[in-house]
């Protein structure tokens, strides 16, 4: 049975693991990591590495692992602030890691299944690569953000709003990039694009919100 602890040691261990994962990704593919680091200001990474995309990609898997860990730590920090507690719930952290990882993976698998049914695998592969890239980049950003929230900056509502705004900007950047890349296809199938956004991009998060606030 997991117990609550009043210490930042667990957070520190998880952040060190995240840092080790990122270092491993850089070691595995140094040039790819360098291109990935500037993905927000340069589309070179998206253009080059989408061609070499695999269903099980070691580089993406490593960065995804860091995303799950960093996002779980951040969500726990929000939980601590919302409940005015300093206790670290090992049980909650475990659930967050499992829940976030499972949610993203199931969502990707469903999108790939739909792509197969409508025979748009190539288009969906490109779109998912771009989307996963931006999500993994969020994991990279959340690592130092979590460190600041734990060891330096006092968590406040304006601080969390600022961080969430940053997360939103990165996600919107990803959507805009995808729209620019596939704008001709989207314009010709606008109804299906809107249907996709509502069913697979908006609805799952609305359901999650309802689950957490109920």
MDAnalysis code that builds the backbone (N, CA, C; Angstrom):
import MDAnalysis as mda
import numpy as np

u = mda.Universe.empty(642, n_residues=214, atom_resindex=np.repeat(np.arange(214), 3), trajectory=True)
u.add_TopologyAttr("name", ["N", "CA", "C"] * 214)
u.add_TopologyAttr("resid", np.arange(1, 215))
u.add_TopologyAttr("resname", ["UNK", "UNK", "UNK", "UNK", "UNK", "UNK", "UNK", "UNK", "UNK", "UNK", "UNK", "UNK", "UNK", "UNK", "UNK", "UNK", "UNK", "UNK", "UNK", "UNK", "UNK", "UNK", "UNK", "UNK", "UNK", "UNK", "UNK", "UNK", "UNK", "UNK", "UNK", "UNK", "UNK", "UNK", "UNK", "UNK", "UNK", "UNK", "UNK", "UNK", "UNK", "UNK", "UNK", "UNK", "UNK", "UNK", "UNK", "UNK", "UNK", "UNK", "UNK", "UNK", "UNK", "UNK", "UNK", "UNK", "UNK", "UNK", "UNK", "UNK", "UNK", "UNK", "UNK", "UNK", "UNK", "UNK", "UNK", "UNK", "UNK", "UNK", "UNK", "UNK", "UNK", "UNK", "UNK", "UNK", "UNK", "UNK", "UNK", "UNK", "UNK", "UNK", "UNK", "UNK", "UNK", "UNK", "UNK", "UNK", "UNK", "UNK", "UNK", "UNK", "UNK", "UNK", "UNK", "UNK", "UNK", "UNK", "UNK", "UNK", "UNK", "UNK", "UNK", "UNK", "UNK", "UNK", "UNK", "UNK", "UNK", "UNK", "UNK", "UNK", "UNK", "UNK", "UNK", "UNK", "UNK", "UNK", "UNK", "UNK", "UNK", "UNK", "UNK", "UNK", "UNK", "UNK", "UNK", "UNK", "UNK", "UNK", "UNK", "UNK", "UNK", "UNK", "UNK", "UNK", "UNK", "UNK", "UNK", "UNK", "UNK", "UNK", "UNK", "UNK", "UNK", "UNK", "UNK", "UNK", "UNK", "UNK", "UNK", "UNK", "UNK", "UNK", "UNK", "UNK", "UNK", "UNK", "UNK", "UNK", "UNK", "UNK", "UNK", "UNK", "UNK", "UNK", "UNK", "UNK", "UNK", "UNK", "UNK", "UNK", "UNK", "UNK", "UNK", "UNK", "UNK", "UNK", "UNK", "UNK", "UNK", "UNK", "UNK", "UNK", "UNK", "UNK", "UNK", "UNK", "UNK", "UNK", "UNK", "UNK", "UNK", "UNK", "UNK", "UNK", "UNK", "UNK", "UNK", "UNK", "UNK", "UNK", "UNK", "UNK", "UNK", "UNK", "UNK", "UNK", "UNK", "UNK", "UNK", "UNK", "UNK", "UNK"])
u.atoms.positions = np.array([
    [0.853, -1.197, 0.000],
    [0.000, 0.000, 0.000],
    [0.886, 1.244, 0.000],
    [0.574, 2.207, -0.892],
    [1.376, 3.416, -0.980],
    [0.982, 4.393, 0.123],
    [1.956, 5.149, 0.598],
    [1.670, 6.137, 1.638],
    [2.116, 7.513, 1.173],
    [1.515, 8.549, 1.781],
    [1.893, 9.918, 1.450],
    [3.155, 10.295, 2.208],
    [4.039, 11.067, 1.545],
    [5.269, 11.512, 2.197],
    [5.413, 13.018, 2.033],
    [5.962, 13.683, 3.053],
    [6.183, 15.126, 2.977],
    [7.652, 15.329, 2.655],
    [7.984, 15.227, 1.397],
    [9.366, 15.359, 0.946],
    [9.361, 15.505, -0.571],
    [10.414, 16.178, -1.080],
    [10.539, 16.333, -2.528],
    [11.482, 15.290, -3.131],
    [11.896, 14.317, -2.310],
    [12.859, 13.323, -2.794],
    [12.315, 12.524, -3.974],
    [11.041, 12.149, -3.916],
    [10.449, 11.371, -5.003],
    [10.419, 12.192, -6.295],
    [10.037, 13.462, -6.169],
    [10.052, 14.353, -7.335],
    [11.464, 14.444, -7.918],
    [12.454, 14.560, -7.023],
    [13.848, 14.666, -7.461],
    [14.273, 13.419, -8.228],
    [13.902, 12.254, -7.696],
    [14.242, 10.986, -8.360],
    [13.605, 10.922, -9.743],
    [12.327, 11.299, -9.834],
    [11.618, 11.255, -11.113],
    [12.221, 12.231, -12.127],
    [12.632, 13.412, -11.652],
    [13.241, 14.386, -12.555],
    [14.618, 13.929, -13.033],
    [15.359, 13.274, -12.142],
    [16.667, 12.722, -12.535],
    [16.470, 11.625, -13.579],
    [15.422, 10.803, -13.390],
    [15.106, 9.760, -14.379],
    [14.765, 10.406, -15.718],
    [13.952, 11.476, -15.673],
    [13.595, 12.198, -16.890],
    [14.819, 12.773, -17.580],
    [15.716, 13.343, -16.791],
    [16.951, 13.912, -17.332],
    [17.826, 12.824, -17.949],
    [17.884, 11.678, -17.297],
    [18.667, 10.546, -17.815],
    [18.074, 10.035, -19.131],
    [16.748, 10.030, -19.219],
    [16.078, 9.595, -20.446],
    [16.403, 10.543, -21.601],
    [16.356, 11.850, -21.322],
    [16.664, 12.848, -22.352],
    [18.126, 12.726, -22.792],
    [19.018, 12.527, -21.815],
    [20.442, 12.353, -22.134],
    [20.660, 11.114, -23.002],
    [19.904, 10.052, -22.705],
    [20.000, 8.824, -23.500],
    [19.528, 9.075, -24.931],
    [18.412, 9.818, -25.065],
    [17.895, 10.147, -26.399],
    [18.928, 10.947, -27.197],
    [19.593, 11.874, -26.523],
    [20.626, 12.675, -27.182],
    [21.816, 11.803, -27.580],
    [22.131, 10.832, -26.744],
    [23.245, 9.918, -27.014],
    [22.923, 8.982, -28.174],
    [21.675, 8.529, -28.216],
    [21.228, 7.604, -29.264],
    [21.226, 8.281, -30.635],
    [20.754, 9.539, -30.677],
    [20.658, 10.261, -31.966],
    [21.008, 11.737, -31.747],
    [22.297, 12.068, -31.639],
    [22.715, 13.441, -31.324],
    [22.243, 14.490, -32.337],
    [22.348, 14.194, -33.633],
    [21.930, 15.161, -34.646],
    [20.415, 15.334, -34.643],
    [19.707, 14.224, -34.492],
    [18.242, 14.298, -34.446],
    [17.785, 15.101, -33.235],
    [18.447, 14.911, -32.102],
    [18.084, 15.652, -30.894],
    [18.331, 17.143, -31.096],
    [19.435, 17.485, -31.744],
    [19.759, 18.891, -32.003],
    [18.688, 19.533, -32.885],
    [18.228, 18.814, -33.902],
    [17.165, 19.321, -34.776],
    [15.836, 19.408, -34.016],
    [15.579, 18.409, -33.173],
    [14.348, 18.376, -32.376],
    [14.290, 19.569, -31.414],
    [15.416, 19.947, -30.861],
    [15.467, 21.011, -29.863],
    [14.936, 22.342, -30.419],
    [15.084, 22.547, -31.722],
    [14.660, 23.811, -32.338],
    [13.376, 23.660, -33.147],
    [12.578, 22.630, -32.850],
    [11.396, 22.345, -33.658],
    [10.368, 23.481, -33.610],
    [10.326, 24.251, -32.534],
    [9.348, 25.335, -32.423],
    [9.644, 26.491, -33.383],
    [10.908, 26.658, -33.743],
    [11.287, 27.787, -34.599],
    [11.776, 27.343, -35.979],
    [11.911, 26.038, -36.158],
    [12.437, 25.521, -37.416],
    [11.766, 24.188, -37.741],
    [11.171, 24.097, -38.930],
    [10.446, 22.882, -39.305],
    [11.350, 21.816, -39.931],
    [12.656, 22.025, -39.858],
    [13.618, 21.082, -40.443],
    [13.419, 19.672, -39.888],
    [13.244, 19.571, -38.580],
    [13.076, 18.260, -37.935],
    [11.877, 17.519, -38.512],
    [10.735, 18.214, -38.630],
    [9.510, 17.583, -39.111],
    [9.644, 17.110, -40.554],
    [10.346, 17.876, -41.358],
    [10.490, 17.534, -42.776],
    [11.444, 16.355, -42.984],
    [12.504, 16.317, -42.196],
    [13.530, 15.285, -42.388],
    [13.111, 13.942, -41.802],
    [12.672, 13.937, -40.542],
    [12.525, 12.673, -39.814],
    [11.172, 11.999, -39.991],
    [10.196, 12.709, -40.591],
    [8.916, 12.068, -40.871],
    [9.099, 10.940, -41.895],
    [10.121, 11.072, -42.759],
    [10.386, 10.056, -43.780],
    [10.894, 8.752, -43.168],
    [11.593, 8.874, -42.030],
    [12.180, 7.691, -41.386],
    [11.342, 7.168, -40.228],
    [10.096, 7.656, -40.143],
    [9.252, 7.287, -39.008],
    [8.948, 5.794, -38.985],
    [9.008, 5.231, -37.772],
    [8.666, 3.824, -37.562],
    [7.555, 3.736, -36.518],
    [6.850, 2.600, -36.535],
    [5.778, 2.418, -35.553],
    [6.351, 2.411, -34.138],
    [7.489, 1.734, -33.952],
    [8.187, 1.734, -32.667],
    [9.536, 2.420, -32.865],
    [9.600, 3.682, -32.513],
    [10.797, 4.485, -32.713],
    [11.486, 4.705, -31.366],
    [12.741, 4.308, -31.268],
    [13.466, 4.389, -29.999],
    [13.564, 5.822, -29.484],
    [13.875, 6.748, -30.384],
    [14.034, 8.156, -30.005],
    [12.724, 8.722, -29.457],
    [11.631, 8.521, -30.206],
    [10.330, 9.015, -29.763],
    [9.875, 8.327, -28.476],
    [10.176, 7.035, -28.340],
    [9.781, 6.285, -27.143],
    [10.464, 6.845, -25.893],
    [11.735, 7.195, -26.029],
    [12.468, 7.775, -24.898],
    [11.872, 9.123, -24.497],
    [11.631, 9.982, -25.490],
    [11.077, 11.299, -25.194],
    [9.645, 11.190, -24.669],
    [8.909, 10.197, -25.147],
    [7.548, 9.974, -24.653],
    [7.573, 9.566, -23.180],
    [8.536, 8.734, -22.805],
    [8.680, 8.317, -21.401],
    [8.910, 9.535, -20.505],
    [9.761, 10.450, -20.966],
    [10.004, 11.679, -20.205],
    [8.738, 12.521, -20.131],
    [7.985, 12.586, -21.235],
    [6.724, 13.348, -21.253],
    [5.772, 12.838, -20.179],
    [5.605, 11.527, -20.104],
    [4.678, 10.925, -19.138],
    [5.115, 11.245, -17.712],
    [6.411, 11.110, -17.432],
    [6.933, 11.386, -16.087],
    [6.783, 12.867, -15.747],
    [7.207, 13.743, -16.655],
    [7.165, 15.192, -16.398],
    [5.737, 15.694, -16.263],
    [4.839, 15.201, -17.118],
    [3.432, 15.610, -17.044],
    [2.796, 15.133, -15.743],
    [3.170, 13.952, -15.288],
    [2.627, 13.405, -14.029],
    [3.083, 14.240, -12.833],
    [4.356, 14.611, -12.828],
    [4.878, 15.454, -11.749],
    [4.169, 16.807, -11.744],
    [3.988, 17.393, -12.914],
    [3.316, 18.695, -13.007],
    [1.874, 18.601, -12.515],
    [1.160, 17.559, -12.942],
    [-0.233, 17.368, -12.504],
    [-0.308, 17.197, -10.989],
    [0.686, 16.502, -10.420],
    [0.697, 16.336, -8.955],
    [0.951, 17.667, -8.266],
    [1.796, 18.506, -8.840],
    [2.062, 19.829, -8.264],
    [0.798, 20.686, -8.283],
    [0.025, 20.576, -9.363],
    [-1.260, 21.294, -9.445],
    [-2.205, 20.767, -8.378],
    [-2.214, 19.448, -8.205],
    [-3.056, 18.821, -7.177],
    [-2.659, 19.310, -5.776],
    [-1.370, 19.378, -5.500],
    [-0.891, 19.853, -4.197],
    [-1.357, 21.287, -3.935],
    [-1.238, 22.126, -4.954],
    [-1.643, 23.533, -4.797],
    [-3.152, 23.633, -4.582],
    [-3.921, 22.885, -5.373],
    [-5.382, 22.933, -5.296],
    [-5.888, 22.447, -3.935],
    [-5.146, 21.493, -3.342],
    [-5.573, 20.925, -2.055],
    [-4.778, 21.482, -0.874],
    [-3.926, 22.478, -1.159],
    [-3.146, 23.141, -0.111],
    [-2.403, 22.139, 0.773],
    [-1.646, 21.266, 0.124],
    [-0.891, 20.253, 0.855],
    [0.522, 20.128, 0.296],
    [1.452, 19.747, 1.139],
    [2.836, 19.510, 0.717],
    [3.131, 18.014, 0.593],
    [2.145, 17.184, 0.981],
    [2.344, 15.735, 0.960],
    [2.410, 15.224, -0.475],
    [3.339, 14.312, -0.708],
    [3.486, 13.683, -2.022],
    [2.808, 12.319, -1.969],
    [1.764, 12.157, -2.759],
    [1.030, 10.892, -2.787],
    [1.655, 9.952, -3.821],
    [2.326, 8.923, -3.335],
    [2.948, 7.945, -4.236],
    [1.866, 7.242, -5.063],
    [0.744, 6.975, -4.416],
    [-0.368, 6.310, -5.097],
    [-0.895, 7.170, -6.251],
    [-1.067, 8.461, -5.991],
    [-1.555, 9.376, -7.021],
    [-0.552, 9.498, -8.168],
    [0.727, 9.588, -7.827],
    [1.759, 9.690, -8.863],
    [1.755, 8.457, -9.766],
    [1.633, 7.289, -9.149],
    [1.574, 6.044, -9.918],
    [0.371, 6.056, -10.855],
    [-0.774, 6.495, -10.342],
    [-1.991, 6.549, -11.160],
    [-1.842, 7.550, -12.306],
    [-1.199, 8.670, -12.024],
    [-0.989, 9.691, -13.063],
    [-0.094, 9.168, -14.180],
    [1.012, 8.533, -13.792],
    [1.930, 7.971, -14.791],
    [1.210, 6.944, -15.660],
    [0.496, 6.034, -15.003],
    [-0.225, 4.991, -15.738],
    [-1.336, 5.590, -16.592],
    [-2.096, 6.522, -16.001],
    [-3.242, 7.109, -16.696],
    [-2.848, 7.936, -17.908],
    [-1.845, 8.814, -17.740],
    [-1.415, 9.681, -18.839],
    [-0.816, 8.848, -19.972],
    [0.058, 7.912, -19.610],
    [0.677, 7.050, -20.621],
    [-0.353, 6.239, -21.384],
    [-1.287, 5.619, -20.652],
    [-2.315, 4.786, -21.273],
    [-3.243, 5.612, -22.154],
    [-3.641, 6.782, -21.670],
    [-4.556, 7.656, -22.413],
    [-3.965, 8.049, -23.768],
    [-2.717, 8.492, -23.774],
    [-2.081, 8.919, -25.025],
    [-1.902, 7.752, -25.984],
    [-1.443, 6.610, -25.461],
    [-1.212, 5.439, -26.316],
    [-2.509, 4.916, -26.937],
    [-3.573, 4.833, -26.138],
    [-4.862, 4.362, -26.659],
    [-5.389, 5.312, -27.723],
    [-5.234, 6.610, -27.472],
    [-5.687, 7.625, -28.431],
    [-4.955, 7.476, -29.762],
    [-3.650, 7.272, -29.706],
    [-2.850, 7.094, -30.926],
    [-3.269, 5.825, -31.665],
    [-3.480, 4.737, -30.928],
    [-3.882, 3.473, -31.546],
    [-5.252, 3.588, -32.223],
    [-6.179, 4.301, -31.584],
    [-7.505, 4.515, -32.179],
    [-7.383, 5.322, -33.473],
    [-6.526, 6.358, -33.441],
    [-6.327, 7.187, -34.632],
    [-5.715, 6.370, -35.768],
    [-4.782, 5.481, -35.434],
    [-4.179, 4.621, -36.459],
    [-5.213, 3.625, -37.008],
    [-6.080, 3.140, -36.150],
    [-7.127, 2.209, -36.579],
    [-8.080, 2.899, -37.546],
    [-8.486, 4.115, -37.203],
    [-9.380, 4.886, -38.077],
    [-8.703, 5.170, -39.413],
    [-7.411, 5.486, -39.365],
    [-6.659, 5.739, -40.597],
    [-6.646, 4.510, -41.498],
    [-6.507, 3.341, -40.889],
    [-6.510, 2.093, -41.666],
    [-7.877, 1.837, -42.293],
    [-8.935, 2.116, -41.530],
    [-10.291, 1.897, -42.026],
    [-10.603, 2.779, -43.228],
    [-10.116, 4.034, -43.192],
    [-10.383, 4.975, -44.279],
    [-9.243, 5.034, -45.298],
    [-8.249, 4.145, -45.100],
    [-7.113, 4.031, -46.024],
    [-6.372, 5.360, -46.211],
    [-6.097, 5.987, -45.080],
    [-5.318, 7.242, -45.101],
    [-4.109, 7.102, -44.157],
    [-3.506, 5.920, -44.169],
    [-2.410, 5.618, -43.244],
    [-1.241, 6.599, -43.380],
    [-0.862, 6.900, -44.618],
    [0.287, 7.779, -44.843],
    [0.033, 9.172, -44.291],
    [-1.154, 9.696, -44.566],
    [-1.523, 11.023, -44.075],
    [-1.552, 11.047, -42.555],
    [-2.146, 10.008, -41.956],
    [-2.242, 9.950, -40.497],
    [-0.871, 9.773, -39.856],
    [0.006, 9.005, -40.488],
    [1.369, 8.827, -39.964],
    [2.099, 10.158, -39.876],
    [1.956, 10.978, -40.910],
    [2.599, 12.295, -40.922],
    [2.014, 13.193, -39.838],
    [0.673, 13.166, -39.730],
    [0.002, 13.999, -38.737],
    [0.376, 13.585, -37.317],
    [0.369, 12.269, -37.056],
    [0.709, 11.772, -35.721],
    [2.158, 12.073, -35.373],
    [3.042, 11.975, -36.361],
    [4.450, 12.290, -36.116],
    [4.605, 13.734, -35.652],
    [3.914, 14.645, -36.336],
    [3.980, 16.051, -35.953],
    [3.392, 16.278, -34.561],
    [2.243, 15.628, -34.304],
    [1.568, 15.818, -33.017],
    [2.393, 15.245, -31.867],
    [2.932, 14.056, -32.053],
    [3.750, 13.418, -31.014],
    [5.028, 14.217, -30.769],
    [5.581, 14.780, -31.839],
    [6.791, 15.600, -31.715],
    [6.546, 16.784, -30.781],
    [5.441, 17.482, -30.978],
    [5.133, 18.646, -30.140],
    [4.788, 18.236, -28.705],
    [4.157, 17.090, -28.546],
    [3.868, 16.607, -27.186],
    [5.176, 16.261, -26.463],
    [6.090, 15.599, -27.167],
    [7.384, 15.256, -26.582],
    [8.182, 16.519, -26.233],
    [8.000, 17.547, -27.041],
    [8.681, 18.818, -26.752],
    [8.141, 19.432, -25.456],
    [6.855, 19.246, -25.225],
    [6.264, 19.705, -23.959],
    [6.925, 19.012, -22.770],
    [7.196, 17.715, -22.934],
    [7.888, 16.974, -21.879],
    [9.250, 17.566, -21.589],
    [9.929, 18.010, -22.651],
    [11.241, 18.642, -22.509],
    [11.126, 19.958, -21.736],
    [10.068, 20.730, -22.027],
    [9.860, 22.016, -21.346],
    [9.430, 21.833, -19.894],
    [8.625, 20.794, -19.653],
    [8.091, 20.593, -18.298],
    [9.156, 20.187, -17.286],
    [10.247, 19.591, -17.754],
    [11.299, 19.154, -16.831],
    [11.892, 20.331, -16.054],
    [12.398, 21.390, -16.712],
    [12.913, 22.539, -15.951],
    [11.814, 23.322, -15.238],
    [10.603, 23.330, -15.824],
    [9.483, 24.018, -15.175],
    [9.160, 23.365, -13.837],
    [9.118, 22.036, -13.823],
    [8.857, 21.304, -12.574],
    [9.943, 21.582, -11.540],
    [11.191, 21.622, -11.992],
    [12.315, 21.884, -11.082],
    [12.164, 23.266, -10.441],
    [11.763, 24.257, -11.235],
    [11.566, 25.614, -10.702],
    [10.420, 25.654, -9.702],
    [9.330, 24.958, -10.010],
    [8.168, 24.946, -9.115],
    [8.470, 24.247, -7.789],
    [9.342, 23.249, -7.824],
    [9.651, 22.472, -6.612],
    [10.721, 23.146, -5.757],
    [11.745, 23.687, -6.414],
    [12.907, 24.165, -5.661],
    [13.108, 25.678, -5.653],
    [12.371, 26.408, -6.481],
    [12.662, 27.835, -6.577],
    [11.426, 28.725, -6.469],
    [10.496, 28.564, -7.391],
    [9.326, 29.451, -7.465],
    [8.190, 28.914, -6.597],
    [7.568, 29.794, -5.847],
    [6.412, 29.417, -5.049],
    [5.203, 29.245, -5.976],
    [4.629, 28.044, -6.036],
    [3.476, 27.830, -6.932],
    [2.291, 28.716, -6.546],
    [1.795, 29.472, -7.508],
    [0.614, 30.313, -7.323],
    [-0.279, 30.138, -8.544],
    [-1.504, 30.600, -8.444],
    [-2.422, 30.463, -9.564],
    [-1.926, 31.197, -10.814],
    [-1.412, 32.441, -10.690],
    [-0.883, 33.106, -11.895],
    [0.269, 32.336, -12.542],
    [1.114, 31.701, -11.712],
    [2.232, 30.900, -12.242],
    [1.690, 29.707, -13.034],
    [0.696, 29.022, -12.475],
    [0.115, 27.872, -13.174],
    [-0.593, 28.310, -14.455],
    [-1.265, 29.458, -14.413],
    [-1.932, 29.971, -15.616],
    [-0.911, 30.278, -16.709],
    [0.228, 30.833, -16.301],
    [1.293, 31.153, -17.261],
    [1.837, 29.884, -17.911],
    [2.064, 28.858, -17.075],
    [2.588, 27.581, -17.589],
    [1.571, 26.929, -18.527],
    [0.300, 26.957, -18.132],
    [-0.739, 26.359, -18.974],
    [-0.887, 27.111, -20.294],
    [-0.685, 28.439, -20.242],
    [-0.719, 29.238, -21.469],
    [0.422, 28.819, -22.399],
    [1.595, 28.564, -21.805],
    [2.748, 28.104, -22.584],
    [2.457, 26.748, -23.233],
    [1.854, 25.841, -22.447],
    [1.483, 24.522, -22.970],
    [0.500, 24.664, -24.133],
    [-0.458, 25.586, -23.968],
    [-1.453, 25.830, -25.012],
    [-0.798, 26.375, -26.281],
    [0.160, 27.283, -26.114],
    [0.874, 27.870, -27.262],
    [1.616, 26.786, -28.051],
    [2.289, 25.884, -27.326],
    [3.025, 24.797, -27.991],
    [2.061, 23.888, -28.754],
    [0.920, 23.569, -28.132],
    [-0.072, 22.716, -28.791],
    [-0.669, 23.393, -30.021],
    [-0.957, 24.687, -29.901],
    [-1.510, 25.437, -31.030],
    [-0.494, 25.516, -32.163],
    [0.781, 25.667, -31.804],
    [1.847, 25.681, -32.818],
    [1.851, 24.375, -33.602],
    [1.636, 23.267, -32.889],
    [1.584, 21.969, -33.541],
    [0.402, 21.853, -34.491],
    [-0.771, 22.355, -34.055],
    [-1.975, 22.313, -34.895],
    [-1.787, 23.169, -36.145],
    [-1.222, 24.363, -35.969],
    [-0.984, 25.274, -37.104],
    [-0.019, 24.652, -38.102],
    [1.043, 24.025, -37.586],
    [2.018, 23.363, -38.463],
    [1.356, 22.252, -39.263],
    [0.537, 21.449, -38.589],
    [-0.165, 20.351, -39.271],
    [-1.135, 20.895, -40.316],
    [-1.822, 21.986, -39.976],
    [-2.777, 22.587, -40.910],
    [-2.062, 23.102, -42.155],
    [-0.921, 23.757, -41.957],
    [-0.157, 24.273, -43.099],
    [0.336, 23.143, -43.998],
    [0.796, 22.060, -43.355],
    [1.327, 20.926, -44.116],
    [0.249, 20.253, -44.956],
    [-0.970, 20.146, -44.395],
    [-2.027, 19.389, -45.071],
    [-3.222, 20.273, -45.436],
    [-2.984, 21.570, -45.647],
    [-4.101, 22.492, -45.859],
    [-4.942, 22.160, -47.091],
    [-4.312, 21.685, -48.150],
    [-5.071, 21.345, -49.357],
    [-6.001, 20.161, -49.103],
    [-5.480, 19.158, -48.387],
    [-6.300, 17.978, -48.051],
    [-7.433, 18.366, -47.113],
    [-7.128, 19.221, -46.140],
    [-8.128, 19.649, -45.150],
    [-9.238, 20.458, -45.807],
    [-8.859, 21.377, -46.691],
    [-9.856, 22.215, -47.372],
    [-10.815, 21.378, -48.199],
    [-10.290, 20.308, -48.789],
    [-11.133, 19.440, -49.606],
    [-12.000, 18.497, -48.789],
    [-11.668, 18.342, -47.511],
    [-12.423, 17.439, -46.626],
    [-12.690, 18.127, -45.291],
    [-13.164, 19.359, -45.363],
    [-13.337, 20.184, -44.163],
    [-14.303, 19.568, -43.160],
    [-15.389, 18.986, -43.656],
    [-16.381, 18.380, -42.759],
    [-15.761, 17.258, -41.941],
    [-14.996, 16.372, -42.616],
    [-14.363, 15.245, -41.929],
    [-13.281, 15.716, -40.961],
    [-12.608, 16.805, -41.330],
    [-11.571, 17.369, -40.450],
    [-12.193, 17.897, -39.155],
    [-13.311, 18.614, -39.289],
    [-14.014, 19.143, -38.108],
    [-14.548, 17.996, -37.253],
    [-15.072, 16.972, -37.928],
    [-15.578, 15.789, -37.222],
    [-14.459, 15.108, -36.436],
    [-13.286, 15.013, -37.069],
    [-12.119, 14.412, -36.415],
    [-11.716, 15.219, -35.183],
    [-11.653, 16.547, -35.342],
    [-11.267, 17.416, -34.223],
    [-12.215, 17.242, -33.042],
    [-13.513, 17.215, -33.328],
    [-14.511, 17.089, -32.259],
    [-14.448, 15.722, -31.585],
    [-14.315, 14.664, -32.399],
    [-14.376, 13.297, -31.869],
    [-13.101, 12.846, -31.184],
    [-11.923, 13.192, -31.739],
    [-10.673, 12.633, -31.228],
    [-9.719, 13.654, -30.604],
    [-9.972, 14.936, -30.822],
    [-9.072, 15.929, -30.234],
    [-9.716, 16.713, -29.092],
    [-11.022, 16.895, -29.157],
    [-11.703, 17.702, -28.133],
    [-12.462, 16.829, -27.140],
    [-13.261, 15.898, -27.665],
    [-14.123, 15.055, -26.814],
    [-13.368, 14.299, -25.712],
    [-12.210, 13.647, -26.011],
    [-11.511, 12.915, -24.937],
    [-11.106, 13.799, -23.761],
    [-10.708, 15.035, -24.043],
    [-10.290, 15.936, -22.972],
    [-11.493, 16.482, -22.196],
    [-12.623, 16.645, -22.890],
    [-13.853, 17.053, -22.207],
    [-14.306, 15.966, -21.237],
    [-14.213, 14.717, -21.689],
    [-14.568, 13.566, -20.834],
    [-13.664, 13.519, -19.609],
    [-12.344, 13.700, -19.832],
    [-11.384, 13.703, -18.717],
    [-11.707, 14.812, -17.723],
    [-12.034, 15.980, -18.249],
    [-12.381, 17.130, -17.384],
    [-13.596, 16.803, -16.538],
    [-14.620, 16.224, -17.156],
    [-15.833, 15.856, -16.432],
    [-15.550, 14.832, -15.339],
    [-14.646, 13.890, -15.649],
    [-14.291, 12.850, -14.678],
    [-13.623, 13.464, -13.450],
    [-12.700, 14.426, -13.691],
    [-11.934, 15.000, -12.581],
    [-12.731, 16.009, -11.751],
    [-13.666, 16.724, -12.384],
    [-14.414, 17.743, -11.630],
    [-15.667, 17.175, -10.987],
    [-16.095, 15.973, -11.409],
    [-17.323, 15.386, -10.843],
    [-17.041, 14.770, -9.471],
])
